Amino acid sequence: MNRVVLVGRLVRDVELRYTQSGTAVASFSVAVDRRRTNQNGERETDFINATIWSKAAENFANFTSKGSRVAIDGRLQTSSYQNQQGQTVYRTEVIVENFDLLETRAESEARRASAGNTGNNSQNNFNAAPAGNPFGTPNNTNNSGNVFGGNNNSTANASTNNDPFSGGQEIDISDDDLPF
């Protein structure tokens, strides 16, 4: 069985490329803290290379950035090649099959803002989701260049959104309503 599950933070922004046939491939490294501390009482960190393919690669690159907290699930793969000096170079990486984003959009934006990045990266080509609309789904048909169609007018969202959690109202749920 070859299964790897890692939780950590991205060391750098994801590098998204396309093969000659047009398939997306993204490369990145994840910093994963070890459970135990060393002799000095400090936690050591492993930096693990990973690759993700196809539409998942595009999504991963669009919704993460340096410092994003992620969980990845995949398999370990080793390969080798000859470098220009004729030496054999061995490479070990995780081939990602599934991933989860472990921070909210607000946490991600706050982290980027504190790092001096306002999130206005023209490469991403999407706007932040409006309040009450976490997925940035369209509220109108005039989306001029906005891939996800999010409308930054939160009052328009509040009036058309049927999400009971978006208005800040409490919801009364009894133990009998819970499935467990």
C-alpha positions in Angstrom: 0.0 0.0 0.0 1.4 3.4 -1.0 -0.6 6.2 0.8 0.6 9.5 2.1 -1.4 12.1 4.0 0.3 15.4 5.0 -0.9 18.5 6.8 1.3 21.6 6.6 1.8 25.0 5.0 2.9 25.9 1.5 6.6 26.9 1.4 6.1 29.0 -1.7 3.4 29.9 -4.3 2.3 27.0 -6.4 4.1 26.7 -9.8 1.4 26.0 -12.4 2.5 24.8 -15.8 0.9 23.0 -18.8 2.2 20.0 -20.7 2.4 20.2 -24.5 -0.9 18.4 -24.7 -2.5 21.1 -22.5 -2.7 19.1 -19.2 -2.2 21.3 -16.1 0.5 20.3 -13.6 1.4 22.1 -10.4 4.4 21.7 -8.3 4.8 22.9 -4.7 6.5 22.1 -1.4 4.7 21.6 2.0 6.4 22.3 5.3 5.3 19.7 7.8 6.2 19.9 11.5 7.4 16.7 13.2 5.5 15.6 16.2 8.4 15.4 18.6 10.9 18.1 19.5 14.7 17.7 19.1 17.3 17.8 21.9 17.0 21.6 22.1 13.2 21.5 22.6 12.5 22.8 19.1 10.3 21.2 16.5 12.0 20.2 13.3 10.2 20.7 10.0 10.3 18.5 6.8 9.9 20.2 3.4 8.2 17.8 1.1 7.8 18.2 -2.7 4.5 17.4 -4.3 2.9 17.4 -7.7 -0.8 17.6 -8.6 -2.4 17.2 -12.1 -5.3 18.3 -14.3 -8.2 20.5 -13.1 -7.2 19.8 -9.5 -3.9 21.5 -10.2 -5.6 24.6 -11.5 -7.9 24.8 -8.5 -5.1 24.2 -6.1 -3.0 27.0 -7.7 -5.9 29.4 -7.8 -7.0 29.0 -4.2 -3.7 28.7 -2.4 -0.6 30.8 -1.9 2.6 30.8 0.1 1.7 30.0 3.7 -1.6 28.4 3.0 -2.5 25.6 5.4 -3.4 22.5 3.4 -3.9 18.8 3.7 -2.8 16.6 0.8 -3.5 12.9 0.2 -1.7 10.9 -2.4 1.1 8.4 -3.1 4.8 8.6 -2.8 6.8 8.4 -6.1 10.5 8.2 -6.8 12.2 8.9 -10.1 15.6 9.6 -11.4 17.2 11.4 -14.3 20.7 12.3 -15.6 21.7 15.9 -15.1 24.0 17.9 -17.4 27.1 16.7 -15.6 26.0 13.1 -16.3 25.2 12.4 -12.6 22.1 10.5 -11.7 19.7 12.6 -9.6 17.0 10.9 -7.6 13.7 12.6 -6.8 11.0 11.7 -4.3 7.7 13.5 -4.3 4.0 13.1 -3.3 1.7 12.7 -6.3 -1.5 14.4 -4.9 -4.8 12.8 -5.5 -6.9 14.8 -3.1 -6.5 18.0 -1.1 -8.3 20.1 1.5 -7.9 23.8 2.2 -7.6 24.1 6.0 -8.1 27.8 6.4 -11.0 30.0 5.6 -10.9 32.7 2.9 -10.8 35.4 5.6 -7.9 33.7 7.3 -6.1 33.4 4.0 -6.6 37.0 3.1 -5.6 38.2 6.6 -2.4 36.2 6.4 -1.6 37.6 2.9 -2.4 41.2 4.1 -0.1 40.8 7.1 2.6 39.6 4.8 2.3 42.7 2.6 0.3 41.0 -0.2 -3.1 42.5 -0.6 -4.3 39.6 -2.7 -4.7 41.7 -5.9 -2.8 39.2 -8.0 -3.9 39.7 -11.6 -2.8 36.1 -12.4 -5.7 34.7 -10.3 -8.4 36.5 -12.3 -11.1 36.3 -9.6 -12.6 38.6 -7.0 -13.0 37.8 -3.4 -16.4 36.2 -2.7 -18.9 38.7 -1.3 -20.2 38.5 2.2 -22.7 35.6 2.6 -21.6 34.0 -0.6 -18.6 31.9 0.2 -18.3 30.3 -3.3 -18.4 33.5 -5.3 -21.3 32.2 -7.4 -23.0 34.7 -9.8 -25.6 37.1 -8.5 -26.0 38.8 -11.9 -25.1 38.1 -15.5 -22.8 41.0 -16.0 -19.5 39.4 -14.9 -17.0 41.4 -17.0 -13.9 39.3 -16.6 -14.7 37.8 -13.2 -14.3 34.1 -13.6 -16.5 33.2 -10.6 -19.0 36.0 -11.1 -18.9 37.2 -7.6 -20.6 40.6 -6.9 -18.9 42.7 -4.2 -22.2 44.3 -3.3 -23.0 42.5 0.0 -26.4 44.1 0.4 -27.5 42.6 -2.9 -26.3 39.2 -1.7 -28.1 39.5 1.7 -31.5 40.2 0.1 -31.2 37.3 -2.5 -29.4 34.8 -0.4 -31.4 32.0 1.3 -28.6 30.9 3.5 -29.8 30.9 7.1 -26.2 31.3 8.4 -25.4 34.5 6.4 -27.5 37.0 8.3 -25.8 36.4 11.7 -29.1 35.0 13.1 -29.1 32.3 15.7 -30.7 29.0 14.7 -32.5 26.9 17.3 -31.5 23.3 16.9 -32.5 20.6 19.4 -30.6 17.4 20.1 -33.5 15.5 18.4 -32.7 17.3 15.1 -29.1 16.0 15.0 -28.3 12.8 13.1 -25.9 11.5 15.8 
